[in-house]
Amino acid sequence: MRTNSQQRRRRGMVAPLVCLVLVSLLGLTALAVDGGLMQDSKRRVQSAADAAALAAATKLFENFLFIRPTNPDPGGYAATAALASAATNGYSNDGTTNTVTVNIPPKSGPFAGMVDYAEIIITYNQPRYFGSVYGSQKIPITARAVSRGSWKGSGDGVIVLDPTAQYALDGAGTSGLSVNGGAKVIVDSNNAAAARANGGGSLTAPEFDITGGYVGTFNGNVVTGSPPIPDPLAYLAAPTQPPPGVITKKNIPGGGTAYYLTPGSYTNLPNFTNGDTVTFAQASAGNGGIYYINGLTSNSANLIMDNTTSGGLMIYNSPTNTSSSQGISIAGNATGTVNLSAPTSGPYTGILFWQDRQAAQTMTVNGNGSFNLVGTFYLANAQLSVSGGGTGTIGSQYISRLLYLGGGGTTIINYVPNVTGRSRIVQLVE
C-alpha cells in the first residue's frame, strides 16, 4: 500500500504537469491562429501588390506616347497610381505598419531595367496575437508583383479574325504572300480548311498559327490547333468625325486632274482615274491627319502625300449604307505611284486604313505599279482583297475578318513594329 507521503508527492506533481501541457497547448494555439492569420495576410498583401502593379501598368500604357527611355514614368503618374491602389486596399505607405516600394523600371527579376514594367513590393508588419508568448516583435509579410504597361505592335503580320469560315485566308490563282520582319500569320477560324493556298501560289511567313486546318503550300512553320487571338485593336475607340476637309483641283496639261486634299471629313469623293494625281496633306496640316470618308475609288490614279507636311495620315471609312461603292478600291497603274504612310504619333499611330467595325464592304487593292503603303489595314468586319503584281510593299500589317489574295503577283507585307497599329498591353508578368 502507498503511504500518505507518496500520495502527497504524486498530487504535488499534477500542477507542474498541467502548466507544461498548457504551455504546449498555447504554443499549438499560437501556431494555428497566428499561422492562419499569416496565411490570410499573405493572400491579402499579394492581392494588394497585384492590384497596385496593374494600376501602375495602366498609367504606363496611358503615357506610353511620351518619351520614356530616359524617363520611364513621366510625371510619376504610374508610381502615384500604385501607391493609391495599395492604400485603397489597406496598405498605405506609412513606413511603420506598411512599406510600399515602387520600382519603375523593376530592380530585380527577369524584367529588371525594362522601361515598360513596374515592380511593387509591399511589406506588412503583422502583430503577434497568441504568439506573443514567444515575443512581441511583429512578423513582416512581404509580397511582390511585376506588371507591364505598353503600347506596341502585336508582332503579327496578318490576323484573320473570322472564327468559323472556310478559306478565311485564301490565296487563289498563282498569287503569293510574303510576310517579312519576323511576323506571324494568325488565322482564327476553326474550320478544317481555314487557310488555303490554291492554284500554284504559295504563302510565306516565319510561322502560321491556325486554329483549324489548311490546304496547299505554306512556306514556314505551320502550327494547327492554335488558340484564336482577339482583335488586338478592339480596345481603340474610333475617331470622332472631324470638320470638313478641303479639296481643290486643277487640270493637268495633257489630261487628268490634280487633286489636293486636307485632313477632314468628306462625303462622296470623286472617282479618281488614270491620269489623275491625288495629293493628301499629312497630320501637320490639321485634324490629326484623319480623312473621314464614305468610300474611296481610285482606278489607276497616283495617290501621294504632300511632302511639305508631315506626320502621316489615316483614312477612316464610315459607309452610310451597304452599297459596295462606299467601300475602298485602289487599283494601281503600271507607270503610276501609290505612296501613303500611317500617322507617326497619336492614338492611331501605325494605322493607314480603318473601316468602321460594323461595315462589311470589301476593301480591294490591286498592286499594279509602284506601291509603298506603310501601316496597318484594319477591317474587323470585312474582307480585305489584295492582288500583288507591282513593285514595293502593300501594307505593314493586315487585320481583317477575311483575307483574299488574288492575281499573279506576290503581295509583300513588310512588318515593322513601329509602323503598325498598337496593341494595348496591361498585364501581370510576375
C-alpha positions in Angstrom: 0.0 0.0 0.0 1.1 3.6 -0.7 1.9 5.7 2.2 0.3 9.1 2.8 3.6 10.8 1.9 3.8 9.1 -1.5 0.2 10.1 -2.3 1.0 13.7 -1.3 4.1 13.7 -3.6 2.1 12.4 -6.6 -0.6 15.1 -6.0 2.2 17.7 -5.9 3.3 16.8 -9.5 -0.1 17.5 -11.1 0.2 21.3 -11.1 3.6 21.4 -12.9 2.4 18.9 -15.5 -0.7 20.9 -16.1 1.4 24.0 -16.6 3.7 22.2 -19.1 0.7 21.0 -21.0 -0.9 24.4 -21.0 2.3 26.0 -22.4 2.3 23.4 -25.2 -1.4 24.0 -25.9 -0.8 27.7 -26.0 2.1 27.1 -28.4 0.0 25.0 -30.7 -2.9 27.5 -30.5 -0.4 30.3 -31.4 0.8 28.3 -34.4 -2.7 27.6 -35.5 -4.2 31.0 -35.0 -1.2 33.2 -35.9 -0.2 30.9 -38.7 -3.6 31.1 -40.2 -3.7 34.8 -39.9 -0.3 35.0 -41.6 -1.6 32.9 -44.5 -4.6 35.2 -44.8 -2.4 38.3 -44.6 -0.1 36.9 -47.2 -3.0 36.4 -49.6 -4.3 39.9 -48.9 -0.9 41.5 -49.3 -0.3 39.7 -52.6 -3.7 40.7 -53.9 -2.9 44.4 -53.0 0.5 44.1 -54.7 -1.1 42.7 -57.8 -3.7 45.4 -57.9 -1.1 48.1 -57.4 1.1 46.7 -60.2 -1.9 46.8 -62.6 -2.7 50.3 -61.6 0.9 51.3 -62.4 0.8 49.4 -65.7 -2.4 51.2 -66.8 -0.7 54.5 -66.3 2.4 53.3 -68.1 0.1 52.4 -71.1 -1.7 55.7 -71.0 1.5 57.6 -71.0 3.4 55.4 -73.5 3.4 58.1 -76.1 5.7 60.2 -74.0 9.5 59.8 -74.3 10.2 57.1 -71.9 13.7 55.6 -72.3 15.2 58.4 -70.2 12.1 58.9 -68.0 10.1 55.6 -67.7 7.3 57.3 -65.7 6.8 60.8 -66.9 5.1 62.9 -64.1 5.3 60.0 -61.7 1.7 59.0 -62.6 2.3 55.3 -62.5 4.0 55.4 -59.1 1.3 57.6 -57.7 -1.4 55.2 -59.0 0.4 52.2 -57.5 0.6 53.8 -54.0 -3.0 55.0 -54.2 -4.2 51.5 -55.1 -2.2 49.9 -52.2 -3.7 52.5 -49.8 -7.2 51.8 -51.0 -6.6 48.1 -50.2 -5.4 48.8 -46.7 -1.7 49.2 -47.2 -0.8 52.8 -47.0 2.9 53.5 -47.2 3.3 54.7 -43.6 6.7 53.2 -43.1 5.7 51.5 -39.8 2.8 49.1 -40.3 3.3 49.0 -44.1 6.0 49.8 -46.5 5.2 50.1 -50.2 8.1 50.2 -52.7 7.5 51.1 -56.3 10.3 50.5 -58.8 9.9 51.7 -62.3 11.6 50.0 -64.0 12.0 46.9 -61.8 15.2 46.5 -59.8 15.1 42.7 -59.7 14.0 39.7 -61.6 14.0 39.0 -65.4 12.4 42.4 -66.2 15.0 44.5 -64.3 15.7 47.7 -66.0 13.0 47.4 -68.6 11.1 50.7 -69.0 7.6 49.2 -69.8 7.5 47.4 -66.4 6.7 48.2 -62.8 7.7 46.4 -59.7 5.7 46.7 -56.5 6.8 45.3 -53.1 4.5 45.6 -50.1 5.7 44.6 -46.6 3.1 44.4 -43.9 4.3 44.1 -40.3 1.7 41.8 -38.7 1.4 41.9 -34.9 1.5 38.7 -32.8 -1.6 37.5 -31.1 -1.3 34.2 -29.2 2.2 34.1 -30.5 3.1 37.0 -28.2 4.0 34.3 -25.6 7.2 33.9 -27.7 7.9 37.6 -28.1 6.4 40.9 -29.1 8.3 41.6 -32.3 6.0 42.0 -35.3 6.1 39.5 -38.2 7.0 41.0 -41.6 4.9 39.7 -44.5 6.1 40.6 -48.0 4.6 40.3 -51.4 5.9 41.3 -54.8 4.3 41.8 -58.2 5.6 43.0 -61.6 3.4 44.3 -64.4 3.8 45.5 -67.9 2.0 48.5 -69.5 2.9 49.4 -73.1 1.5 50.2 -76.5 3.3 48.3 -79.2 2.9 46.4 -82.4 1.4 42.9 -81.8 4.2 41.1 -83.7 1.7 39.6 -86.2 1.9 40.5 -89.8 -1.6 39.0 -90.7 -4.5 38.4 -88.4 -7.7 36.9 -89.9 -10.5 37.2 -87.4 -13.4 35.1 -88.7 -14.0 32.3 -86.2 -15.5 29.6 -88.4 -15.1 30.5 -92.2 -13.8 28.1 -94.7 -10.8 29.7 -96.5 -10.8 32.6 -94.2 -7.3 33.1 -95.5 -7.5 32.4 -99.2 -4.5 32.5 -101.6 -6.0 31.9 -105.0 -4.6 31.5 -108.5 -0.8 31.9 -108.8 -0.7 34.6 -106.2 1.7 34.7 -103.3 2.1 36.3 -100.0 5.4 37.1 -98.4 5.5 38.4 -94.8 8.8 39.9 -93.8 10.1 41.3 -90.5 9.7 38.0 -88.5 6.0 38.5 -88.1 3.5 35.6 -87.8 0.3 34.9 -89.7 -2.7 34.2 -87.4 -5.9 32.6 -88.7 -8.7 32.3 -86.0 -11.1 30.1 -88.0 -11.6 26.6 -86.6 -12.6 25.3 -90.0 -10.8 22.2 -91.3 -9.8 24.3 -94.3 -9.4 27.7 -92.5 -6.5 28.6 -94.8 -5.8 27.8 -98.4 -3.0 28.3 -100.9 -4.7 27.2 -104.2 -3.7 27.1 -107.9 0.1 27.1 -107.7 0.5 30.1 -105.3 2.3 29.9 -102.0 2.2 31.7 -98.7 5.4 32.5 -96.9 6.0 33.7 -93.4 8.2 32.6 -90.4 5.1 31.0 -88.8 1.4 30.3 -89.4 -0.7 29.8 -86.3 -4.0 28.4 -87.5 -6.9 27.4 -85.2 -8.3 24.9 -87.7 -6.5 23.3 -90.7 -5.1 24.3 -94.0 -4.6 23.1 -97.6 -1.9 24.0 -100.1 1.7 25.2 -99.9 2.7 27.1 -96.8 6.4 28.1 -96.5 7.2 28.4 -92.8 6.4 26.7 -89.6 2.7 25.8 -89.5 1.0 25.3 -86.2 -2.5 24.0 -86.3 -4.9 23.9 -83.3 -3.6 27.2 -82.1 -6.0 29.1 -79.8 -7.6 32.1 -81.6 -6.5 35.5 -80.6 -8.8 38.5 -80.1 -8.7 41.6 -82.2 -5.6 43.5 -80.9 -7.2 46.8 -81.8 -10.6 46.2 -80.2 -9.7 48.5 -77.3 -9.2 51.5 -79.6 -12.1 54.0 -79.9 -13.0 55.0 -83.5 -12.1 58.6 -84.4 -14.5 61.4 -83.8 -15.7 62.8 -87.1 -13.6 65.9 -87.8 -14.7 69.1 -89.5 -14.9 69.1 -93.3 -11.7 68.9 -95.2 -10.9 71.0 -98.2 -10.4 69.6 -101.7 -9.0 71.7 -104.6 -8.4 70.6 -108.1 -6.9 71.8 -111.3 -6.4 70.4 -114.8 -3.2 68.8 -115.7 -1.9 69.7 -119.2 -2.3 66.8 -121.4 -5.1 65.3 -119.5 -6.1 64.3 -116.0 -6.8 66.3 -112.8 -4.6 67.2 -109.9 -6.5 67.0 -106.6 -5.2 68.3 -103.3 -6.9 67.2 -100.0 -6.5 68.4 -96.4 -7.4 66.1 -93.5 -11.1 66.2 -92.5 -14.5 64.8 -93.4 -15.5 64.1 -97.0 -18.8 62.9 -98.4 -18.9 61.3 -101.9 -15.4 61.9 -103.1 -14.9 61.9 -106.8 -13.8 58.7 -108.5 -10.1 59.2 -109.3 -9.0 57.7 -112.6 -6.0 57.2 -114.9 -4.0 60.5 -115.3 -5.2 61.9 -112.0 -2.8 62.8 -109.2 -4.3 62.9 -105.7 -2.2 64.6 -103.0 -3.0 64.1 -99.4 -1.8 66.6 -96.8 -0.4 65.0 -93.7 -1.1 65.3 -90.0 0.7 68.6 -89.5 -2.0 70.1 -91.8 -4.6 69.5 -89.1 -7.3 67.1 -87.8 -4.7 64.6 -86.7 -4.2 63.6 -90.3 -7.6 61.8 -90.4 -9.5 61.5 -93.6 -13.1 60.6 -92.6 -14.8 59.3 -95.8 -17.7 57.2 -97.0 -15.9 55.4 -99.9 -12.8 55.8 -102.0 -12.3 54.6 -105.6 -9.0 55.1 -107.3 -8.6 53.4 -110.7 -5.0 53.9 -111.9 -4.6 57.3 -110.3 -1.5 58.4 -108.5 -2.0 58.6 -104.7 0.8 60.5 -102.9 1.4 62.6 -99.8 2.2 66.3 -99.7 5.9 66.5 -98.8 5.5 70.0 -97.4 3.6 68.5 -94.5 4.5 65.7 -92.1 3.2 63.1 -89.6 1.4 60.7 -92.0 -2.3 60.1 -92.3 -5.2 57.7 -91.7 -8.1 57.0 -94.0 -11.2 56.1 -91.9 -14.0 54.7 -94.0 -17.5 55.1 -92.5 -20.1 54.0 -95.0 -23.6 55.4 -94.7 -25.3 52.4 -96.4 -24.4 48.9 -97.5 -23.5 49.8 -101.1 -20.2 48.4 -102.4 -19.5 51.8 -103.8 -18.9 53.0 -100.3 -16.0 50.6 -99.8 -12.4 51.3 -100.6 -11.0 50.3 -104.0 -7.5 51.1 -105.1 -6.0 49.9 -108.4 -2.5 50.9 -109.4 -1.2 51.9 -112.8 1.7 50.2 -114.4 3.6 53.5 -114.6 1.9 55.1 -111.6 2.6 55.5 -107.9 0.7 54.8 -104.7 2.6 56.1 -101.8 0.9 56.6 -98.4 2.1 56.2 -94.8 0.2 55.9 -91.5 0.4 58.5 -88.6 3.6 58.6 -86.7 2.1 59.8 -83.4 -1.2 59.9 -81.5 -3.6 57.1 -80.7 -3.9 56.0 -84.3 -0.2 55.6 -84.8 0.6 53.0 -87.4 -3.0 52.6 -88.8 -3.2 53.6 -92.5 -6.7 52.3 -93.4 -9.5 51.7 -90.9 -13.1 50.7 -91.9 -15.9 51.1 -89.4 -16.2 47.9 -87.3 -19.8 47.4 -88.3 -19.3 47.9 -92.1 -19.0 44.8 -94.3 -17.8 46.4 -97.6 -14.8 44.7 -99.1 -11.6 46.7 -99.4 -9.8 45.9 -102.7 -6.2 46.7 -103.5 -4.7 45.9 -106.9 -0.9 46.3 -106.6 -0.1 47.1 -110.2 2.6 49.8 -110.4 4.8 51.2 -107.7 3.3 50.7 -104.3 4.6 51.8 -100.9 1.7 51.6 -98.4 3.1 51.8 -94.9 0.8 50.9 -92.0 -2.0 48.6 -90.8 -5.1 47.8 -92.9 -7.9 47.3 -90.3 -11.2 45.8 -91.4 -12.6 43.9 -88.4 -15.9 43.0 -90.1 -15.0 42.8 -93.7 -12.9 41.1 -96.3 -9.6 42.5 -97.5 -8.8 41.5 -101.1 -5.3 42.2 -102.3 -3.6 41.4 -105.6 0.2 41.7 -106.0 2.0 42.2 -109.3 3.6 45.6 -108.9 6.7 46.6 -107.0 7.2 47.6 -103.4 5.0 46.8 -100.4 1.3 46.8 -99.8 1.0 47.4 -96.1 2.8 46.6 -92.9 0.0 44.5 -91.3 -3.4 43.2 -92.2 -6.2 42.7 -89.6 -9.4 41.7 -91.3 -12.3 39.3 -90.9 -11.4 37.6 -94.1 -8.3 37.9 -96.4 -8.3 37.1 -100.1 -5.1 37.1 -102.1 -5.5 37.1 -105.9 -3.8 37.9 -109.1 -0.5 36.6 -110.3 2.0 38.5 -108.3 3.3 38.4 -104.8 1.9 40.6 -102.1 4.7 41.8 -99.8 4.0 42.8 -96.2 6.9 44.5 -94.5 6.1 44.2 -90.8 7.9 46.8 -88.7 6.5 47.2 -85.1 6.7 51.0 -85.0 4.7 51.5 -88.2 1.7 49.2 -87.4 -1.3 49.6 -85.2 -0.5 49.4 -81.5 -1.8 46.7 -79.2 -2.8 47.6 -75.6 -0.7 45.6 -73.2 -1.7 45.8 -69.5 -0.8 42.6 -67.6 0.9 41.0 -64.7 4.1 39.2 -65.6 5.4 38.2 -62.2 
